[in-house]
Amino acid sequence: MRKTLLLLVPIALLGACTYGITLDDAGKNVRTAWSGDVSSCRDLGKVTVSVMDHVGPIDRNDIKVRDELEVMARNEAAKMHADTIKPLGEPTDGSQPWGAYQCGNAQLAPAGRPANPANPNPAAPGSATPSGFETYPVKNN
């Protein structure tokens, strides 16, 4: 019985790590510009968020940690009336800095490429792009 209890306690603690980290209603309106150019947006400041990246000697899943950091950054940016966030660096010890921006309805262009609102998807479905990848529509909409 005691051995079973010793095995269940760490599992319960690991499962509790994500409890309470959810995207707020206001955070749902904040988009993430992973590699987009935010130079046309108004810089509202910096948000630094942190989560536990390990429990005792056990490291948590890196993808899960990154996901939680993004959710927390979107929630905090919404409090600043930002509509866009962009990571300012890689996560370190469970902490990551994010830039908070107000871009309005501006379309974010990938870095080094200007936005083209008239034709956001220049490649025809099934055709090869300059990088050699083929694109296909997900839905018929």
N, C-alpha and C positions, 0 to 999 in steps of 0.2 A: 504494500500500500504506500509506504513512504517513498519507494523508488518511482512509483507512478506519479506521485505528487511532485517529486523533483523534476520529472520530465515535463509535466503539464505547466508548471509555473513559467519556465522560459518561453514556451509556446504562447501562453496567454500574454506575456509581456511584449513579445514581438508583434502579436496581433493588435495590441493597443497602440502601437506607434502611429497609426494613421487615423486614429479616432479623432474626429473634430476638425480635420483639415478638409473643408469642402469649399467649393466655389460659391461665393455669395451671389445674390441676384445682380448687384451692381457690378461685380467682377465679371459676370457673363458678357458685359458690354465692352470689356477691355480685350483688345486683340494683342497677339504677340508677334512682333516683327523680328523673326529669328535672324534673317540676313537682309531685311529691307532697309532702304535708305530713309532715314527719318530727318534728313536735313531740312525738309520743308515744314516740319512740325515744330510746335512750340515746346521747348524743354521745360518741364515742370519740376524737375529735380531728380533725386536718386532715392531708391528704395532698396534697403538691404534686408533680406529675410533669411531666416535660418530654421533648420529642422534637425532632428537627431539623425546623424549619418551612421551611427553604430549603437548597438545596445550591448553594453559590457564589452567583451572582446569580439563580438560578432558584428561585422559590417553589414549594413542594410543594402538592399538592391539599389544600385546606382540610378537606374531608370525611375524607380519609385521615388527616390530622394529628389531627383530633378523635377519630376512631375509635381511633387508637393511644393517645391520651391516656386515653380511657375504659378501654381494656384494661389499661394500666399502673396506673391508679387502682384498678381492681377487684383486680388482683394484690396491690398494696400494702395495700389495705384488708383483704384476707383474712389477711395476716400480723398485723394488729391484732385479729383475730377479729371483724371487722365483717361484717354481712350485707347492708348497704345503703350506697350512696354517693350523693352529690348534688353537682353542680357548684356551687361557691361564686362563680364568676365565669367570664367568657369567656376563651378561650385568648389569651395575649399572648406573642408571640415564641416560640411553641412550648411554653409553660409554662401550666399550669392548676391552680388549687387546688380540692380536693374535700373535702367533709365525709364522715367515716366514722361510721356509726351502727350500733347493734345494735337491730334492730326485732323480732326473733323472727318469729313467724308473723303479726304484725299486718299488715292490709291497708293499703297506703298510699293515702290519699285524695288526689285532685287538690287543689291549693291552693284554699282558699276553699269547699270542698265536703266535708261529713262523709262518712266511710266508711259503707257500708251492706252488711255482709257477707251479710245475708239475701238481698239482691237486687243483686248487683254490676252487672247490666246491666238497668236499669229500662226501657229502651225495647224494645218488641217488634220482632223482625226486620221490616224493611221499613217501619217507622213513622218519622215525623220526630221528631227531638229538639227541645228548646226552641231550639237554635241553628239549626235548619232543615236539619240534615244527616240523611240516612237511613242506617240501619245494617242490614247483612245479615250472617248467619252465614257464616264461611269454610268450615266443615265442618258436617256434619249430626250432630255429637256433642253 
